[in-house]
Each structure stands twice: as C-alpha cells, then as structure tokens.
C-alpha cells in the first residue's frame, strides 16, 4: 500500500465513528419519509464499509481517490421496494430530503445497454442538509443511497455471489442465460404492478357497489367480505347492536378467516350474505345477548357479527347438532369442544323458543 492509500486508511479510522452515527441518522430519515408517504417497502438496510473492503477497493482503484472524501460509498444505504413504480416515488422523496450530488448520482436502470445482461437500481450520492440541526462532523460527508425492487435486490445478490458483475469475460452461454433471466425479472416487476393495480381497482369497484347496495352478485372473497363488513349499512347497524349489549368498543378485524365457514354454509355471494343477515339478525342478536350479557367486554371484534349470524343460520337452516359441530370444528379444531359448543347452541335455541312460546 502506498503512502496516499495509507493516509486514506488512517483518515477512515478516525472518521469511522462519525460514519456509523451518520448511518443511523440516514436510516431513520429514510424510514420516516417512506412511512409519512405511506409507501409499503420490504426493508431498509445500511452499512459502513469495513476496513478490509476499503483496502481492497483502494488496491483495485486507488488512482481514482486522492483523499477519503473522494470515496462516496463509505456509508451505503438501501431501500428495497415491492413495486417498480415505488422506486421512483422513494427517489423523489430522497431528492427532497437530502442534498444530492447530481454529478455522481445515476439512474443505473437507464444506463444499461440494450444488449447487455443486468438488472440495476436507482443510485444517489447524498449528504445531509446542513441546516437540519445535525452535528457538524456528519454534515457534508457524502454517502450512497440505492433504491431497488425486491427482485432487483435478489438479482444483485445472485450477481454478487456468482461474481458476474459485467459482461466482459463471461462465457457467451452464461451471458445469454443472464440476459434471459434479467428480462424475465423485469417483466415480473411490471406484472406485479399490474396485479396490484387490478387489486386496487377491484377493491374500489367493490366498495362502490357495496355502498350503493349493488353487490348482490359479487363473489365473497377477502376483499369483498372486508368491504361488506366495513361499509354495508345493515351490517354496521347489526354490529352496533351487538356492541351495545355490554357497551363495548368495536375493534375492526380482518374477516378473511370466516370465508371457509361461509362457503360451508353454501354462501357464495355478497347477496347470499345479505340474505342471511336479513333472515337471522333477530335470532343472532338473541344468541349474542345470552352469550355476552354480563361479560363486561370492553372491546368487541367485528367478526362477532359473523359468528352469531352463522350460528343462527345453523339453527334455522335445518342442520343437525352433528353438522353444527362439524361447522364449529372449522374454527376450534377440536372435535369434543366443537360438539359441546353445538349442544350448547341448540340448548340456547330451545330456551329462546320456549321463552317465545311462554
């Protein structure tokens, strides 16, 4: 190692603690800006380059660097997104939150040649804003932020482990295979965006149908059931009646676990579910009163509405105790316990009917 590189290494050792502290600041800033923007990401990573790694870089490319400040990746941070269009959204946030060294930053996705294998991410060389109250010893230092999708991240990790960082010197067969894989991953990123957009569009359309009582033919799935439980007026009134039994607060709970039970009852559409509510709400409320009265529950899961409606359906739909036990076993997973609950359910029903006759 020559004198210049030794001086760079000495300066690195003196400033490593500052880079470490800066890494924590950058990580927290990145987390804050993506959370504030409501962007769902898979993770944020950061690292300070180790001493051996820096020595190796100086050995290979030492002529490029005259002092430590010439190295822009002593600290590196990475934001890993689920979707390709979120990479650009996070990039815009980074541009607003950090001081960008535009001369050394690049969208490496656009730089790759059309006939070259590769799958690269968005890179910024940044520094912290000097007027944001950060300590002087970490302001002005440059660091790297990479933004990529989870598929780009997987590609990069495989490339790194295999050592194929460019097309030069790689066997032609391997170059062709990498190009095909890169193309498949880029297509997959685009398809994930399309699937997400279709899901969002379906959710919005289903929500509108439920709000306007036009969802009779909509099939029950995790989206339509959740929207129905949240937005159907009759269901919300019924749920509030249940909460009023003990003055409980309603806790909105994902109802997806009830889909197998609804299908067991041969309920396929939102219209089927609405019919069950219309037919059985009075009985379901009576069952709930017998079960919940005196419980002093402060919080009531919104799924309780489906619980009592389904049990009322068992009683009015001509099912036997054994069939009711089989239905209950879908959620309790213990045959004896399910049978006890079924017997108790039919006993409550007999008591309710007896009280009505009296």
Beta strands, then each sheet from edge to edge (+ up, - down):
strand 1: 41-48
strand 2: 75-81
strand 3: 99-100
strand 4: 106-107
strand 5: 122-127
strand 6: 143-149
strand 7: 249-251
strand 8: 299-301
sheet 1: 1+ 2- 6- 5+ 3-
sheet 2: 1+ 2- 6- 5+ 4-
sheet 3: 7+ 8+
end
